[in-house]
Amino acid sequence: MTLQEAAARADALAEAGSERELADLRAQWADEVEAAARAADFRQRAAAFRAIGQFRWRAKEELLRRGLDDESPACRGSALLSLELLSRDHPSTINSVRPLLHTLVSADGNAAVRRLGVMSLRNGSAQRETIVLLEGLAADDEAERELRQAAAKVAQALKRKQTQQRR
């Protein structure tokens, strides 16, 4: 079984709520994920960063932080996908890397990475500086249309979340 196959199996187990089998699979693949995340080949690193989310591996969040700093857009994107998945029920996952996400959203050289960063911010807490950043991005005529639309949509969602928290 490859890492990608094991990650797909882990994702299915997590969706089914099979915590025991998922924990066993994590134990089997822990060393391989760590090694792949440090590999010279960006494809191996990207697969490892993506697998962390599919395994629902909260203990590896620090490894994802390294993925956000990776030189490869594929690796940064895979780390963002995992962060988004892990943060659906835990905003602290996003809140802990918020400054780095702000940098990726505003300055990354890859448009897809920027959009994934925007989508990840949706799962964090509704902080004023994030909303201001996203609204500025949504109003930036020089930014690509998909990025502006995603930023506007997430800014609106965070504003609604902020309003609900005040009640």
WOHU-V417449 format. One record per residue. RES is the residue in three letters. OMEGA is omega in radians with two decimals (* if undefined). NEAR is the number of other ideal C-beta (glycine too) atoms within 10 Angstrom. Layout:
res=RES omega=OMEGA near=NEAR
res=RES omega=OMEGA near=NEAR
This chain:
res=MET omega=3.10 near=11
res=THR omega=3.10 near=9
res=LEU omega=-3.14 near=18
res=GLN omega=3.11 near=12
res=GLU omega=3.10 near=9
res=ALA omega=3.12 near=19
res=ALA omega=3.10 near=24
res=ALA omega=3.09 near=14
res=ARG omega=3.12 near=17
res=ALA omega=3.13 near=24
res=ASP omega=3.12 near=18
res=ALA omega=3.11 near=13
res=LEU omega=3.12 near=21
res=ALA omega=3.12 near=19
res=GLU omega=-3.12 near=10
res=ALA omega=-3.13 near=10
res=GLY omega=-3.13 near=8
res=SER omega=-3.03 near=14
res=GLU omega=-3.11 near=11
res=ARG omega=3.14 near=8
res=GLU omega=3.11 near=15
res=LEU omega=3.11 near=21
res=ALA omega=3.10 near=12
res=ASP omega=3.13 near=12
res=LEU omega=3.08 near=19
res=ARG omega=-3.12 near=18
res=ALA omega=3.14 near=9
res=GLN omega=-2.99 near=12
res=TRP omega=-3.07 near=21
res=ALA omega=-3.10 near=14
res=ASP omega=-3.13 near=9
res=GLU omega=3.12 near=15
res=VAL omega=3.11 near=22
res=GLU omega=-3.13 near=12
res=ALA omega=-3.14 near=12
res=ALA omega=3.13 near=19
res=ALA omega=3.14 near=23
res=ARG omega=-3.09 near=12
res=ALA omega=3.09 near=13
res=ALA omega=-3.11 near=6
res=ASP omega=-3.10 near=10
res=PHE omega=-3.14 near=15
res=ARG omega=3.09 near=13
res=GLN omega=3.12 near=17
res=ARG omega=-3.14 near=23
res=ALA omega=3.12 near=24
res=ALA omega=3.14 near=21
res=ALA omega=-3.13 near=28
res=PHE omega=3.10 near=30
res=ARG omega=-3.12 near=24
res=ALA omega=-3.14 near=25
res=ILE omega=3.10 near=27
res=GLY omega=-3.12 near=24
res=GLN omega=3.08 near=21
res=PHE omega=-3.06 near=26
res=ARG omega=-2.96 near=19
res=TRP omega=-3.12 near=22
res=ARG omega=-3.13 near=12
res=ALA omega=-3.11 near=10
res=LYS omega=-3.13 near=24
res=GLU omega=3.12 near=18
res=GLU omega=3.07 near=9
res=LEU omega=3.08 near=18
res=LEU omega=3.09 near=25
res=ARG omega=3.07 near=14
res=ARG omega=3.11 near=15
res=GLY omega=3.11 near=25
res=LEU omega=3.12 near=22
res=ASP omega=-3.06 near=12
res=ASP omega=3.13 near=18
res=GLU omega=-3.08 near=8
res=SER omega=3.06 near=17
res=PRO omega=3.12 near=18
res=ALA omega=3.13 near=18
res=CYS omega=3.10 near=25
res=ARG omega=3.12 near=24
res=GLY omega=3.11 near=24
res=SER omega=3.10 near=26
res=ALA omega=3.11 near=31
res=LEU omega=3.09 near=29
res=LEU omega=3.13 near=21
res=SER omega=3.08 near=28
res=LEU omega=3.13 near=30
res=GLU omega=3.14 near=19
res=LEU omega=-3.13 near=19
res=LEU omega=-3.05 near=23
res=SER omega=-3.10 near=22
res=ARG omega=3.12 near=11
res=ASP omega=-3.06 near=9
res=HIS omega=-3.14 near=14
res=PRO omega=-3.14 near=16
res=SER omega=3.11 near=12
res=THR omega=3.11 near=21
res=ILE omega=-3.09 near=22
res=ASN omega=-3.11 near=15
res=SER omega=3.13 near=18
res=VAL omega=-3.07 near=23
res=ARG omega=-3.14 near=17
res=PRO omega=3.12 near=9
res=LEU omega=3.09 near=14
res=LEU omega=3.09 near=23
res=HIS omega=3.12 near=17
res=THR omega=3.13 near=14
res=LEU omega=-3.10 near=24
res=VAL omega=-3.05 near=25
res=SER omega=-2.98 near=15
res=ALA omega=-3.11 near=8
res=ASP omega=-3.12 near=19
res=GLY omega=-3.11 near=7
res=ASN omega=-3.07 near=15
res=ALA omega=-3.14 near=13
res=ALA omega=3.10 near=15
res=VAL omega=3.13 near=21
res=ARG omega=3.13 near=25
res=ARG omega=3.11 near=21
res=LEU omega=3.07 near=25
res=GLY omega=3.09 near=29
res=VAL omega=-3.11 near=28
res=MET omega=3.10 near=18
res=SER omega=-3.13 near=27
res=LEU omega=3.12 near=30
res=ARG omega=-3.06 near=21
res=ASN omega=3.12 near=22
res=GLY omega=3.08 near=23
res=SER omega=-3.07 near=15
res=ALA omega=3.13 near=20
res=GLN omega=-3.07 near=16
res=ARG omega=-3.08 near=9
res=GLU omega=3.09 near=10
res=THR omega=3.14 near=24
res=ILE omega=3.12 near=19
res=VAL omega=3.11 near=11
res=LEU omega=-3.11 near=19
res=LEU omega=3.10 near=27
res=GLU omega=3.08 near=17
res=GLY omega=3.10 near=13
res=LEU omega=3.13 near=20
res=ALA omega=-3.12 near=19
res=ALA omega=-3.09 near=12
res=ASP omega=-3.12 near=13
res=ASP omega=-3.13 near=6
res=GLU omega=3.11 near=5
res=ALA omega=3.14 near=17
res=GLU omega=-3.03 near=12
res=ARG omega=-3.12 near=8
res=GLU omega=3.12 near=13
res=LEU omega=3.11 near=19
res=ARG omega=-3.14 near=18
res=GLN omega=3.13 near=14
res=ALA omega=-3.14 near=23
res=ALA omega=3.13 near=26
res=ALA omega=-3.12 near=16
res=LYS omega=-3.13 near=15
res=VAL omega=3.09 near=26
res=ALA omega=3.11 near=24
res=GLN omega=3.14 near=14
res=ALA omega=3.12 near=16
res=LEU omega=3.08 near=22
res=LYS omega=3.10 near=14
res=ARG omega=3.13 near=11
res=LYS omega=3.13 near=17
res=GLN omega=3.12 near=15
res=THR omega=3.13 near=10
res=GLN omega=3.14 near=9
res=GLN omega=-3.13 near=9
res=ARG omega=-3.09 near=7
res=ARG omega=* near=4
